[in-house]
Amino acid sequence: MSENKDQKFVYDFTEGNRDLKDLLGGKGANLAEMTNLGLPVPPGFTITTEACKVYLASGEAPAALRDEVSAHLAALEAKMGKKLGQSDDPLLVSVRSGAKFSMPGMMDTVLNIGLSDESVAGLAAQAGNERFAWDSYRRLIQMFGKTVLGVDGELFEEALDEAKAAKKVAVDTDLDAADLKKLVTRFKKIVAKQAGREFPQEAREQLDLAVEAVFNSWNTDRAKLYRRQERIPSDLGTAVNICSMVFGNLGPDSGTGVAFTRDPASGHAGVYGDYLQNAQGEDVVAGIRNTVPLADLESIDKTSYDQLMTIMTTLETHYKDLCDIEFTIERGQLWMLQTRVGKRTAGAAFRIATQLVDQGLIDEAEALQRVNGAQLAQLMFPRFDEGASTELLGRGIAASPGAAVGKAVFDSYTAVKWSRSGEKVILIRRETNPDDLDGMIAAEGILTSRGGKTSHAAVVARGMGKTCVCGAEDLEVDTKRRRMTVGGKVIEEGDVVSIDGSTGKVYLGEVPVVPSPVVEYFEGRMHAGADDADELVQAVHRIMAYADRVRRLRVRANADNAEDALRARRFGAQGIGLCRTEHMFLGERRELVEHLILADTDKEREEALSALLPLQKKDFVELFEAMDGLPVTVRLLDPPLHEFLPDITELSVRVALAEARKDANENDLRLLQAVHKLHEQNPMLGLRGVRLGLVIPGLFAMQVRAIAEAAAERKNAKGDPRAEIMVPLVGTVQELEIVREEADAVIAEVEAATGTSLKLSIGTMIELPRAALTAGQIAEAAQFFSFGTNDLTQTVWGFSRDDVEASFFTAYLEKGIFGVSPFETIDKDGVGALVRSAAQAGRETRPDLKLGVCGEHGGDPESVHFFHEVGLDYVSCSPFRIPVARLEAGRAAAESKGSDSR
């Protein structure tokens, strides 16, 4: 990125506001906003994301940055009446990262910049507390050594543990000034040995190196992994916030904490958060000492507590959302260090959205934007059966809900390794840190013996939607011996445990699960009531009702039988967008398909088709009855015929053994011959779809007749069948014209024979690039298009989904080639471009052309927004994804309406 000479790279907290997140990052923008609101924010300034982008592109900070920092630093020194690093009463600052989107613990922070061998004495004199000064100095060397100089953080932790052991104390607050002086000396020796240089004594050098370290932390492995997980763009860069230090480690009248304006786990109003006396902020989120509940602050320091409660109300009303707040109390003076819209669980998101509507802070349209399909999907996961026989191991803090079962593992590497082998695991740690991210992603759930709802494990787990239980103090976690002990019982690595993120309970063994109340609601088995589960159901009901009112996209189901169709209808399906008829040819009917394939004469083929006809018709009658009054799109036979025949290897062995015994079965010999004849190197690009209908006389005609006769029977029974016939794998209009001519003739015969008028529409799947590119021509013969995005993605990318996902997709995701699998979320630039152009060309030919999608993307939240944007009429997905698609279709409509109004 090139540098603009007139560009401004540094902003004082008094200059920004919350709308400048792109430039100042989330933390800097919100510090500025709180400053504007008149809240007690320590003075400071922010280095912009633009400066970071220049640094990352060129390897050097912008030329103007040093002078700008110097000017703002001088202004800060004048405001504070002290200078950075001066020997008597020094100014100390923190250097904190702050990207546009919250990335908790993923990037670097350094506190107490400005301390040195000389200035530590001045700080002690100014504070009247020698222990505090040396504690602050050891913290600086520890954080600076790890984040700036790349020293292994475990070396500092081991030295600290040894100092506590030598003093025979359990916590670092029991170390006195003399102990901490010795620890500082040891920390400096660790730095000199491991970093190959002395710890810098010049304050400005500390500051400049810390700023560069924060810039560099944007591209650490853990930061890149987190961005991929959360789909955060990699080109945003991070801002750097330089803030005058306030100290929570000055004694019992000081402390630090994290607060939420509502419970981020449940959404309920109340006093939620953690407080730690005589500590700095990193101690809380790291979980190295167990905190006390925020409510206890009222008895510790009522004045600060009351002021904090007032500020929390101010912030929630101002931001109109749950706020996550970091604060420090320095000798009875409250300071606000950060606020942001807080991460929350899925259940909390729905509850909070409706609560804010009831409070008049937001309207229904905004409430709809505050939740998403991924959260709704989480709420549909099963939960533990409370009536099951269980062995309770212990109980911690319910940090992120869900029911997670897996084998106990005690480090991130094992979690990833076992997960890749197909094992479900629970990652168990004393406390997690940012280096555990890959293991947290791989695990079904996270369990820690330390920390609270604001610890690293809790915050990251909530953001990812992972089940998490924190602060289970009864559990003694021994990561070196790979075991956990509780009440004399030892849980070894590999033992199965179950954790309940809604209650905080930890069980030995696998606990059975029961359906989610949200699923029971969608299936009509639960209604809104008074208890907690029903409160959640009521919130989901209200938001879904609004989404259904505003959405333009209709939502259909992929369903192949009446049972699935009825379930889909309960979940809110407005029809069937894909009925795969090949599923009707399996089981006992496979033998009839074999007869069709083995037929040598027209008579044998007609006999096989005649046997299949009534069976297909019966299936369609049941389907049309289940979806009466709603459209049902039936796809004619699509897969290669070899899929209905025995496996070539198994059959070859069977025939060979039979021939050796001289009792070979004539039918097996014919089957083997047919299997060899139909064998294809790449069957997904071979004899399938419309090609089958064109080369096997009567196959598609039989299916069309079954559909037409079933529709006529249903109509004559006073029903309202709305069948649509879909021809798969069309690549040219001529194929569709031939099939349609045959189908129209069959339908006319059925109408004449039954005395009914059948309005059956005939269309095609657009699943080949050529079909998309010639959509204008194909629309001349098609009454509707349904985009088969599974096959379209395969053919556009040249990927075989069954093979590539297991072979190289992981590498592509890790290298950033994919942000997400193109089979999971539609590739807008490639596959999406074909969908867009085909939809436009089709409607230019036939303005009333109905457009839908029936690939897996139909239930993907991000893809649903794209399909709304390009003007499709409906999406179709599996029954359990229907509520997600409904919600996202509503969000897409509300979002586009909001954009139009702006």
Secondary structure, 3 states (H helix, E strand, C coil): CCCCCCCCCEEECCCCCHHHHHHHHHHHHHHHHHHHCCCCCCCEEEECHHHHHHHHHHCCCCCCHHHHHHHHHHHHHHHHCCCECCCCCCECEEEEEEECCCCCCCCCEEEEECCCCCHHHHHHHHHCCHHHHHHHHHHHHHHHHHHCCCCCHHHHHHHHHHHHHHHCCCCHHHCCHHHHHHHHHHHHHHHHHHHCCCCCCCHHHHHHHHHHHHHHHCCCHHHHHHHHHHCCCCCCCEEEEEEECCCCCCCCCCEEEEEEEECCCCCCEEEEEEEEECCCHHHHHHCCCCCEEHHHHHHHCHHHHHHHHHHHHHHHHHHCCCEEEEEEEECCEEEEEEEEECCCCHHHHHHHHHHHHHCCCCCHHHHHHCCCHHHHHHHCCCEECCCCCCEEEEECEEEECCEEEEEEECCHHHHHHHHHCCCCEEEEECCCCHHHHHHHHHCCEEEECCCCCCCHHHHHHHHHCCEEEECCCCCEEECCCCEEEECCEEEECCCEEEEECCCCEEEECCCCEECCHHHHHHCCCCCCCCCHHHHHHHHHHHHHHHHHHHCCCEEEEECCCHHHHHHHHHCCCCCEEEEEHHHHHCHHHHHHHHHHHHCCCHHHHHHHHHHHHHHHHHHHHHHHHHCCCCEEEEECCCCCHHHHCCCHHHHHHHHHHHHHCCCCCHHHHHHHHHHHHHCCCCHHHCCCCHHHHHHCCCHHHHHHHHHHHHHHHHHHCCCCCEEEEEECCCCCHHHHHHHHHHHHHHHHHHHHHHCCCCCCEEEEEECCHHHHHCHHHHCCCCCEEEECHHHHHHHHHCCCHHHHHHHCHHHHHHCCCCCCCCCCCCCCCCHHHHHHHHHHHHHHHCCCCEEEECCHHHHCHHHHHHHHHCCCCEEEECHHHHHHHHHHHHHHHHHHHHHHHC
